[in-house]
C-alpha cells in the first residue's frame, strides 16, 4: 500500500477544562457540533494567522495544522488561555494521513480533496500538493497568511460559521459577508514564471497561488465550487 502520511502536517492537542468552549470563542468555525471542521484563527481585522482542521479525541481537541506553524500556533493560543487549566502541546504520537479513496473522514473543505485520518506515521504520501492545488484549495501561512479570511474562499470551503457567535476577527468578516463585498480572491494559476501577484510558486508543478482582483481571473483555475460565488453581485 502506498504511503499516506502528510509530512508537512502536525498535531496540536488541547486538553483540560472545557477546551471546546475555549476554542469556540476564538476560531471561525463551530466546534460544538460534529467534527472535523476546517477553521482559521484570525487577527482582529479578520486576516488569516493560522488555518487548521479540528478533530475530537474524547474530551480533547486535535488541531491538524501546518507543521512549520505548529509552535507559533501553540504560542498564540496560549496567549488566550490566561489561567484556564488547559494544556496546548504537540502530539508526536499522531500524524495526519490522506488518501483519495481509502477509508477515513472526508476533508471538511471539499469532498473531492479525499479522505483524512489521524494515526501513527507511516510512509509519506505522494501527490497531495498537486491534487489540492488543481482543486483550487489553498492552505498554510505562505498561501493564506495575512489575507482576509473570506478572500481565502473560507465561506465556500466551509471554513466559517456566521451563526456560532463571536470569534476573533468576526466583525469585519461578518460585514464583508453581509455586503458580499469580496473584491479579491486567492486562486491557483498555471505558470512556469511567477508573476508579481504570486504568493507561492511551485516550480516543479508549474502552479502558483496568487491574490487577485475578482475582475482579473481569466487565466486562473476556477473550480465549480468557486464559480457560483464569483457570480454573486455585491450589495455594497
Backbone as CSV, one residue per row, in Angstrom:
resi,resn,N_x,N_y,N_z,CA_x,CA_y,CA_z,C_x,C_y,C_z
1,UNK,0.845,-1.199,0.000,0.000,0.000,0.000,0.878,1.245,0.000
2,UNK,0.522,2.234,-0.790,1.297,3.472,-0.869,1.229,4.217,0.451
3,UNK,2.253,5.030,0.705,2.270,5.830,1.922,1.139,6.843,1.949
4,UNK,0.716,7.202,3.149,-0.416,8.117,3.305,-0.124,9.297,4.226
5,UNK,1.061,9.369,4.814,1.351,10.425,5.795,1.657,11.750,5.111
6,UNK,0.973,12.807,5.556,1.274,14.162,5.098,2.364,14.721,6.012
7,UNK,3.591,14.697,5.541,4.730,15.024,6.394,4.843,16.510,6.703
8,UNK,4.073,17.343,5.997,4.109,18.777,6.278,3.048,19.191,7.290
9,UNK,2.388,18.203,7.920,1.351,18.482,8.909,1.793,17.994,10.284
10,UNK,1.215,18.575,11.328,1.484,18.180,12.708,0.180,18.225,13.487
11,UNK,0.179,17.610,14.656,-0.996,17.584,15.519,-0.696,18.379,16.789
12,UNK,-1.580,19.328,17.102,-1.537,20.057,18.364,-2.738,19.603,19.185
13,UNK,-2.487,19.146,20.398,-3.551,18.633,21.273,-3.926,19.677,22.325
14,UNK,-5.226,19.907,22.471,-5.751,20.743,23.541,-6.496,19.841,24.513
15,UNK,-6.082,19.865,25.771,-6.711,19.020,26.779,-6.913,19.827,28.052
16,UNK,-7.902,19.417,28.832,-8.181,20.114,30.079,-9.626,20.549,30.167
17,UNK,-9.858,21.614,30.886,-11.212,22.056,31.201,-11.878,22.786,30.033
18,UNK,-12.979,22.235,29.532,-13.829,22.871,28.525,-13.026,23.419,27.345
19,UNK,-12.265,22.549,26.693,-11.454,23.012,25.570,-12.335,23.420,24.390
20,UNK,-13.510,22.808,24.254,-14.406,23.234,23.173,-14.886,24.663,23.405
21,UNK,-15.266,24.979,24.628,-15.694,26.339,24.931,-14.588,27.347,24.715
22,UNK,-13.368,26.972,25.069,-12.205,27.840,24.870,-11.998,28.139,23.393
23,UNK,-11.979,27.094,22.565,-11.704,27.284,21.142,-12.893,27.913,20.419
24,UNK,-14.105,27.654,20.908,-15.303,28.170,20.263,-15.303,29.692,20.159
25,UNK,-14.767,30.350,21.168,-14.738,31.804,21.163,-13.590,32.415,20.385
26,UNK,-12.745,31.571,19.794,-11.552,32.070,19.099,-11.583,31.840,17.596
27,UNK,-12.031,30.667,17.167,-11.857,30.266,15.774,-13.125,30.486,14.964
28,UNK,-12.984,30.413,13.646,-14.051,30.832,12.741,-15.182,29.823,12.592
29,UNK,-14.933,28.560,12.889,-15.949,27.524,12.708,-16.522,27.072,14.038
30,UNK,-17.689,26.436,13.976,-18.381,25.939,15.162,-17.770,24.604,15.576
31,UNK,-17.190,24.555,16.768,-16.557,23.323,17.242,-17.439,22.569,18.228
32,UNK,-18.677,23.037,18.420,-19.570,22.375,19.366,-20.351,21.236,18.728
33,UNK,-20.304,21.140,17.414,-21.034,20.094,16.712,-20.120,18.991,16.223
34,UNK,-20.502,18.405,15.092,-19.759,17.282,14.543,-18.421,17.745,13.979
35,UNK,-17.387,16.999,14.283,-16.045,17.274,13.783,-15.615,16.110,12.883
36,UNK,-14.663,16.346,11.939,-13.773,17.505,11.815,-14.405,18.680,11.080
37,UNK,-13.845,19.867,11.357,-14.171,21.083,10.624,-12.876,21.816,10.308
38,UNK,-12.923,22.608,9.234,-11.805,23.487,8.894,-12.065,24.841,9.524
39,UNK,-11.045,25.464,10.084,-11.219,26.743,10.770,-9.961,27.583,10.647
40,UNK,-10.119,28.866,10.943,-8.994,29.780,10.971,-8.928,30.502,12.301
41,UNK,-7.734,30.890,12.662,-7.508,31.814,13.772,-7.027,33.106,13.134
42,UNK,-7.777,34.178,13.341,-7.575,35.414,12.597,-7.025,36.523,13.469
43,UNK,-6.587,37.594,12.810,-6.290,38.838,13.504,-7.622,39.528,13.819
44,UNK,-7.614,40.541,14.699,-8.856,41.290,14.942,-9.436,41.920,13.675
45,UNK,-8.609,42.151,12.665,-9.074,42.732,11.399,-9.642,41.679,10.451
46,UNK,-9.597,40.405,10.841,-10.156,39.357,10.011,-9.195,38.737,9.026
47,UNK,-7.891,38.941,9.228,-6.886,38.343,8.344,-6.364,37.037,8.940
48,UNK,-6.005,36.114,8.062,-5.614,34.769,8.497,-4.237,34.753,9.157
49,UNK,-4.177,34.201,10.348,-2.910,33.896,11.004,-2.551,32.425,10.834
50,UNK,-3.536,31.562,11.091,-3.344,30.108,11.006,-4.630,29.475,10.497
51,UNK,-4.495,28.373,9.784,-5.659,27.561,9.447,-5.371,26.131,9.855
52,UNK,-6.416,25.376,10.171,-6.240,24.015,10.665,-7.565,23.274,10.573
53,UNK,-7.485,21.964,10.647,-8.664,21.104,10.723,-8.758,20.600,12.157
54,UNK,-9.948,20.713,12.738,-10.152,20.389,14.147,-10.847,19.036,14.258
55,UNK,-10.238,18.148,15.033,-10.768,16.812,15.305,-11.040,16.676,16.801
56,UNK,-11.870,15.708,17.164,-12.053,15.425,18.584,-11.437,14.078,18.919
57,UNK,-11.003,13.967,20.182,-10.455,12.726,20.730,-10.923,12.652,22.174
58,UNK,-12.121,12.099,22.358,-12.731,12.160,23.678,-13.063,13.606,24.013
59,UNK,-12.609,14.063,25.172,-12.818,15.458,25.577,-11.758,16.389,25.009
60,UNK,-10.713,15.841,24.419,-9.649,16.658,23.844,-10.010,17.095,22.429
61,UNK,-9.355,18.167,21.982,-9.427,18.588,20.593,-8.038,18.493,19.978
62,UNK,-7.999,18.078,18.724,-6.740,17.932,17.997,-6.760,18.863,16.794
63,UNK,-5.705,19.642,16.648,-5.577,20.568,15.523,-4.600,19.987,14.515
64,UNK,-5.111,19.680,13.360,-4.344,19.178,12.215,-3.856,20.427,11.483
65,UNK,-2.584,20.786,11.705,-2.084,22.088,11.263,-0.785,21.944,10.483
66,UNK,-0.369,23.042,9.898,0.910,23.104,9.187,2.042,22.874,10.182
67,UNK,2.926,21.934,9.891,3.980,21.582,10.840,4.885,22.771,11.171
68,UNK,5.235,23.553,10.157,6.135,24.685,10.383,5.497,25.761,11.242
69,UNK,4.167,25.775,11.321,3.463,26.807,12.089,3.015,26.322,13.460
70,UNK,3.228,25.040,13.766,2.653,24.457,14.982,3.112,25.169,16.248
71,UNK,4.396,25.433,16.375,4.888,26.065,17.601,4.352,27.492,17.747
72,UNK,4.265,28.214,16.647,3.706,29.573,16.703,2.215,29.530,17.033
73,UNK,1.512,28.531,16.531,0.099,28.377,16.855,-0.078,28.117,18.348
74,UNK,0.745,27.260,18.900,0.676,26.983,20.339,0.892,28.255,21.144
75,UNK,1.882,29.049,20.755,2.152,30.304,21.467,0.964,31.261,21.375
76,UNK,0.352,31.335,20.195,-0.773,32.255,20.021,-1.968,31.819,20.864
77,UNK,-2.280,30.544,20.842,-3.397,30.048,21.646,-3.126,30.213,23.133
78,UNK,-1.865,30.080,23.528,-1.518,30.218,24.937,-1.759,31.636,25.456
79,UNK,-1.682,32.612,24.565,-1.985,33.995,24.958,-3.434,34.104,25.428
80,UNK,-4.333,33.424,24.720,-5.757,33.486,25.059,-6.119,32.581,26.229
81,UNK,-5.289,31.633,26.545,-5.607,30.661,27.601,-5.697,31.319,28.971
82,UNK,-4.870,32.342,29.207,-4.798,33.018,30.504,-4.538,31.976,31.595
83,UNK,-5.408,31.890,32.598,-5.173,30.934,33.689,-6.052,29.691,33.605
84,UNK,-6.679,29.479,32.454,-7.503,28.284,32.314,-6.638,27.027,32.450
85,UNK,-7.155,25.988,33.099,-6.396,24.732,33.225,-6.466,23.911,31.937
86,UNK,-5.797,24.429,30.911,-5.796,23.796,29.592,-4.347,23.603,29.146
87,UNK,-4.057,22.429,28.619,-2.728,22.149,28.054,-2.813,22.238,26.539
88,UNK,-1.816,22.885,25.952,-1.741,23.046,24.495,-0.344,22.621,24.072
89,UNK,-0.234,21.510,23.368,1.086,20.956,23.064,1.022,20.067,21.831
90,UNK,2.164,19.880,21.219,2.257,18.943,20.096,1.983,17.523,20.583
91,UNK,1.408,16.719,19.703,1.222,15.294,19.977,2.020,14.515,18.939
92,UNK,3.257,14.151,19.254,4.115,13.483,18.264,3.705,12.042,17.975
93,UNK,2.775,11.497,18.765,2.350,10.111,18.541,1.414,9.986,17.345
94,UNK,0.871,11.115,16.890,-0.099,11.079,15.798,0.410,11.854,14.594
95,UNK,0.007,11.401,13.433,0.299,12.091,12.179,-0.997,12.217,11.385
96,UNK,-0.970,13.089,10.383,-2.119,13.282,9.502,-1.927,12.410,8.269
97,UNK,-2.985,11.691,7.899,-2.935,10.803,6.747,-3.964,11.240,5.716
98,UNK,-3.655,10.960,4.460,-4.542,11.322,3.356,-4.521,10.248,2.283
99,UNK,-5.686,10.046,1.683,-5.812,9.177,0.516,-6.994,9.652,-0.308
100,UNK,-6.932,9.450,-1.595,-8.068,9.826,-2.437,-9.253,8.895,-2.242
101,UNK,-8.982,7.639,-1.837,-10.078,6.671,-1.837,-10.090,5.705,-0.660
102,UNK,-9.154,5.819,0.287,-9.185,4.925,1.444,-10.228,5.404,2.451
103,UNK,-10.485,4.559,3.458,-11.433,4.939,4.497,-10.871,6.087,5.319
104,UNK,-11.764,6.815,5.958,-11.402,7.988,6.741,-12.519,8.993,6.652
105,UNK,-12.298,10.175,7.175,-13.296,11.236,7.101,-13.049,12.064,5.844
106,UNK,-14.114,12.407,5.145,-13.965,13.304,4.007,-13.409,14.639,4.477
107,UNK,-12.524,15.210,3.691,-11.976,16.516,4.025,-13.138,17.507,4.187
108,UNK,-13.223,18.210,5.324,-14.377,19.087,5.549,-14.447,20.284,4.617
109,UNK,-13.361,20.603,3.932,-13.386,21.718,2.997,-14.091,21.366,1.709
110,UNK,-13.788,20.173,1.185,-14.277,19.792,-0.135,-14.164,18.273,-0.258
111,UNK,-15.268,17.566,-0.514,-15.195,16.102,-0.591,-14.192,15.607,-1.630
112,UNK,-14.046,16.362,-2.726,-13.129,15.925,-3.787,-11.672,15.894,-3.341
113,UNK,-11.369,16.547,-2.238,-9.993,16.504,-1.735,-9.602,15.107,-1.266
114,UNK,-10.586,14.293,-0.878,-10.296,12.937,-0.434,-10.518,12.754,1.050
115,UNK,-9.920,11.702,1.578,-10.135,11.300,2.970,-8.905,11.573,3.824
116,UNK,-9.169,11.951,5.070,-8.108,12.199,6.047,-8.389,11.381,7.298
117,UNK,-7.326,11.049,8.006,-7.471,10.410,9.307,-6.185,10.643,10.101
118,UNK,-6.256,10.406,11.394,-5.122,10.591,12.290,-4.682,9.234,12.823
119,UNK,-3.378,8.973,12.774,-2.819,7.696,13.213,-1.301,7.868,13.290
120,UNK,-0.593,6.914,13.876,0.874,6.989,13.836,1.382,7.090,12.398
121,UNK,2.514,7.728,12.231,3.063,7.976,10.895,3.447,6.674,10.198
122,UNK,3.301,6.692,8.862,3.848,5.621,8.035,4.669,6.276,6.928
123,UNK,4.679,5.726,5.758,5.454,6.293,4.662,4.784,7.568,4.138
124,UNK,5.566,8.502,3.587,4.996,9.759,3.090,4.019,9.540,1.936
125,UNK,2.986,10.366,1.922,2.022,10.344,0.823,2.606,11.069,-0.382
126,UNK,2.200,10.675,-1.558,2.591,11.366,-2.776,1.382,11.931,-3.485
127,UNK,1.552,13.090,-4.117,0.506,13.639,-4.947,-0.456,14.602,-4.287
128,UNK,-0.354,14.775,-2.958,-1.317,15.626,-2.262,-1.251,17.078,-2.724
129,UNK,-0.067,17.641,-2.816,0.058,19.066,-3.121,-0.589,19.402,-4.461
130,UNK,-0.251,18.657,-5.504,-0.832,18.956,-6.812,-2.336,18.701,-6.811
131,UNK,-2.768,17.645,-6.151,-4.200,17.342,-6.078,-4.959,18.505,-5.448
132,UNK,-4.448,19.017,-4.338,-5.099,20.139,-3.645,-5.123,21.389,-4.510
133,UNK,-3.993,21.716,-5.109,-3.911,22.947,-5.898,-4.779,22.874,-7.149
134,UNK,-4.831,21.726,-7.796,-5.656,21.595,-9.000,-7.142,21.786,-8.687
135,UNK,-7.512,21.548,-7.423,-8.886,21.793,-6.984,-9.085,23.223,-6.485
136,UNK,-8.020,24.040,-6.561,-8.127,25.443,-6.195,-8.148,25.719,-4.712
137,UNK,-7.707,24.769,-3.890,-7.772,24.914,-2.435,-6.406,25.330,-1.900
138,UNK,-6.394,26.406,-1.130,-5.147,26.926,-0.560,-5.106,26.650,0.939
139,UNK,-3.902,26.518,1.480,-3.735,26.295,2.911,-2.345,26.736,3.331
140,UNK,-2.174,26.953,4.640,-0.865,27.276,5.183,-0.530,28.748,5.119
141,UNK,0.428,29.152,5.922,0.751,30.577,6.053,1.309,31.188,4.787
142,UNK,2.097,30.443,4.031,2.665,31.018,2.800,1.568,31.382,1.816
143,UNK,0.508,30.597,1.779,-0.575,30.835,0.822,-1.656,31.748,1.394
144,UNK,-2.017,31.568,2.671,-3.154,32.274,3.263,-2.779,33.442,4.164
145,UNK,-1.562,33.445,4.666,-1.180,34.369,5.724,-1.414,35.833,5.396
146,UNK,-2.058,36.547,6.333,-2.320,37.989,6.246,-3.307,38.340,5.142
147,UNK,-4.095,37.375,4.691,-5.162,37.617,3.721,-6.492,37.576,4.466
148,UNK,-7.406,38.473,4.117,-8.733,38.445,4.723,-9.351,37.064,4.537
149,UNK,-9.964,36.562,5.599,-10.410,35.168,5.615,-11.382,34.839,4.490
150,UNK,-12.305,35.740,4.175,-13.242,35.452,3.091,-12.578,35.512,1.730
151,UNK,-11.474,36.247,1.603,-10.710,36.237,0.357,-9.931,34.929,0.194
152,UNK,-9.813,34.173,1.281,-9.212,32.833,1.238,-10.226,31.774,0.827
153,UNK,-11.423,32.227,0.407,-12.501,31.329,-0.014,-13.032,30.488,1.138
154,UNK,-12.975,31.051,2.352,-13.372,30.294,3.536,-14.858,29.969,3.558
155,UNK,-15.698,30.887,3.089,-17.139,30.623,3.107,-17.486,29.465,2.173
156,UNK,-16.865,29.423,1.021,-17.153,28.378,0.037,-16.584,27.028,0.457
157,UNK,-15.558,27.032,1.310,-14.894,25.803,1.730,-15.234,25.429,3.170
158,UNK,-16.373,25.929,3.648,-16.895,25.527,4.970,-15.963,25.892,6.112
159,UNK,-15.299,27.044,5.989,-14.340,27.442,6.998,-14.799,28.574,7.901
160,UNK,-16.105,28.880,7.904,-16.594,29.955,8.768,-18.069,29.721,9.061
161,UNK,-18.467,30.009,10.297,-19.874,29.963,10.689,-20.313,31.374,11.044
162,UNK,-21.423,31.817,10.451,-21.959,33.141,10.763,-23.089,33.064,11.780
163,UNK,-23.296,31.900,12.373,-24.351,31.718,13.373,-23.805,31.283,14.725
164,UNK,-22.529,30.978,14.837,-21.969,30.395,16.061,-21.756,31.394,17.182
165,UNK,-21.699,32.685,16.869,-21.324,33.663,17.882,-19.941,34.216,17.609
166,UNK,-19.378,34.842,18.625,-18.144,35.623,18.444,-16.930,34.746,18.170
167,UNK,-16.015,35.291,17.383,-14.672,34.750,17.225,-13.754,35.920,16.894
168,UNK,-12.477,35.725,17.029,-11.526,36.799,16.733,-11.621,37.156,15.256
169,UNK,-11.835,38.452,14.969,-11.959,38.904,13.590,-13.360,38.819,13.031
170,UNK,-14.342,38.507,13.886,-15.704,38.290,13.397,-16.322,39.540,12.785
171,UNK,-16.110,40.706,13.393,-16.825,41.902,12.962,-16.594,42.209,11.486
172,UNK,-15.333,42.260,11.081,-15.035,42.574,9.689,-15.439,41.433,8.762
173,UNK,-15.267,40.200,9.218,-15.636,39.045,8.406,-17.142,39.021,8.154
174,UNK,-17.936,39.255,9.193,-19.396,39.253,9.044,-19.857,40.412,8.172
175,UNK,-19.204,41.561,8.292,-19.578,42.717,7.470,-19.317,42.434,5.992
176,UNK,-18.174,41.850,5.695,-17.869,41.507,4.304,-18.882,40.520,3.749
177,UNK,-19.268,39.539,4.567,-20.232,38.547,4.105,-21.602,39.178,3.856
178,UNK,-22.039,40.055,4.751,-23.348,40.685,4.605,-23.413,41.544,3.348
179,UNK,-22.337,42.261,3.076,-22.282,43.119,1.886,-21.923,42.353,0.627
180,UNK,-21.470,41.104,0.793,-20.940,40.338,-0.345,-19.858,41.147,-1.063
181,UNK,-19.062,41.840,-0.257,-18.025,42.703,-0.822,-16.673,42.006,-0.689
182,UNK,-16.436,41.071,-1.594,-15.168,40.340,-1.623,-14.527,40.637,-2.971
183,UNK,-13.649,41.611,-2.964,-13.091,42.131,-4.213,-11.878,41.361,-4.709
184,UNK,-11.296,40.556,-3.837,-10.109,39.779,-4.213,-10.290,38.337,-3.760
185,UNK,-9.582,37.456,-4.417,-9.645,36.031,-4.099,-8.254,35.419,-4.244
186,UNK,-8.013,34.400,-3.434,-6.847,33.559,-3.667,-7.211,32.531,-4.729
187,UNK,-6.378,32.428,-5.741,-6.617,31.483,-6.830,-5.312,30.795,-7.204
188,UNK,-5.449,29.665,-7.880,-4.293,28.929,-8.389,-4.187,29.171,-9.886
189,UNK,-2.960,29.402,-10.359,-2.714,29.725,-11.763,-1.650,28.780,-12.305
190,UNK,-1.852,28.313,-13.526,-0.823,27.516,-14.196,0.203,28.458,-14.811
191,UNK,1.462,28.344,-14.384,2.509,29.219,-14.917,3.878,28.643,-14.575
192,UNK,4.825,28.837,-15.483,6.203,28.449,-15.174,7.022,29.637,-14.708
193,UNK,6.447,30.833,-14.804,7.128,32.049,-14.349,6.183,32.797,-13.412
194,UNK,6.526,32.910,-12.134,5.611,33.574,-11.190,5.482,35.064,-11.481
195,UNK,4.257,35.556,-11.389,4.006,36.979,-11.592,4.170,37.775,-10.313
196,UNK,3.947,39.061,-10.403,4.109,39.945,-9.247,3.093,39.641,-8.151
197,UNK,1.967,39.059,-8.506,0.926,38.784,-7.522,1.053,37.403,-6.882
198,UNK,2.066,36.646,-7.283,2.235,35.283,-6.763,2.676,35.309,-5.312
199,UNK,1.982,34.567,-4.476,2.389,34.392,-3.087,3.340,33.210,-2.949
200,UNK,3.059,32.160,-3.690,3.907,30.971,-3.698,3.941,30.434,-5.119
201,UNK,5.118,30.038,-5.576,5.233,29.396,-6.884,5.822,28.010,-6.687
202,UNK,5.085,26.996,-7.104,5.552,25.615,-7.035,6.115,25.266,-8.410
203,UNK,7.401,25.516,-8.547,8.044,25.432,-9.858,7.915,24.039,-10.467
204,UNK,8.072,23.001,-9.634,8.032,21.640,-10.168,6.654,21.273,-10.704
205,UNK,5.613,21.964,-10.235,4.243,21.707,-10.696,3.777,22.729,-11.717
206,UNK,4.555,23.789,-11.896,4.171,24.921,-12.746,2.809,25.477,-12.316
207,UNK,2.667,25.642,-11.000,1.457,26.202,-10.406,1.849,27.278,-9.407
208,UNK,1.037,28.322,-9.330,1.289,29.402,-8.376,-0.022,29.773,-7.696
209,UNK,0.087,30.217,-6.443,-1.059,30.775,-5.717,-0.942,32.289,-5.792
210,UNK,-1.990,32.931,-6.298,-1.983,34.376,-6.472,-3.188,35.005,-5.791
211,UNK,-3.003,36.246,-5.346,-4.070,37.033,-4.709,-4.496,38.081,-5.733
212,UNK,-5.694,37.867,-6.331,-6.094,38.691,-7.465,-7.448,39.350,-7.238
213,UNK,-7.639,40.448,-7.953,-8.962,41.052,-8.007,-9.911,40.106,-8.737
214,UNK,-11.175,40.154,-8.362,-12.145,39.234,-8.962,-12.471,39.574,-10.415
215,UNK,-12.062,40.749,-10.877,-12.254,41.076,-12.296,-11.010,40.759,-13.123
216,UNK,-10.074,39.997,-12.547,-8.829,39.667,-13.238,-8.482,38.188,-13.004
217,UNK,-9.423,37.318,-13.336,-9.239,35.889,-13.070,-9.264,35.043,-14.340
218,UNK,-9.064,35.670,-15.494,-9.264,34.976,-16.765,-8.401,33.729,-16.916
219,UNK,-7.156,33.760,-16.452,-6.278,32.610,-16.645,-6.115,31.781,-15.378
220,UNK,-6.943,32.034,-14.362,-6.865,31.275,-13.121,-7.688,29.995,-13.215
221,UNK,-7.338,29.017,-12.383,-8.151,27.808,-12.251,-9.371,28.171,-11.405
222,UNK,-10.551,28.099,-12.011,-11.783,28.429,-11.297,-12.611,27.152,-11.172
223,UNK,-12.510,26.469,-10.044,-13.270,25.223,-9.881,-14.763,25.507,-9.734
224,UNK,-15.566,24.466,-9.896,-17.015,24.626,-9.840,-17.469,25.227,-8.517
225,UNK,-16.803,24.852,-7.400,-17.246,25.338,-6.094,-17.067,26.853,-5.950
226,UNK,-16.222,27.460,-6.762,-15.981,28.898,-6.679,-16.800,29.698,-7.695
227,UNK,-17.200,29.059,-8.789,-17.888,29.771,-9.862,-19.154,30.479,-9.372
228,UNK,-19.957,29.795,-8.580,-21.213,30.370,-8.116,-20.975,31.609,-7.266
229,UNK,-19.984,31.541,-6.392,-19.684,32.685,-5.530,-19.234,33.892,-6.344
230,UNK,-18.431,33.648,-7.364,-17.943,34.756,-8.187,-19.071,35.402,-8.989
231,UNK,-20.138,34.663,-9.214,-21.259,35.211,-9.988,-22.200,36.070,-9.158
232,UNK,-22.018,36.053,-7.818,-22.930,36.818,-6.963,-22.581,38.297,-7.007
233,UNK,-23.574,39.179,-7.186,-23.302,40.624,-7.192,-23.055,41.143,-5.779
234,UNK,-22.225,42.178,-5.673,-22.001,42.843,-4.389,-23.208,43.677,-4.018
235,UNK,-23.528,43.726,-2.704,-24.611,44.575,-2.222,-24.075,45.832,-1.556
236,UNK,-22.769,46.062,-1.674,-22.154,47.232,-1.031,-22.561,48.504,-1.752
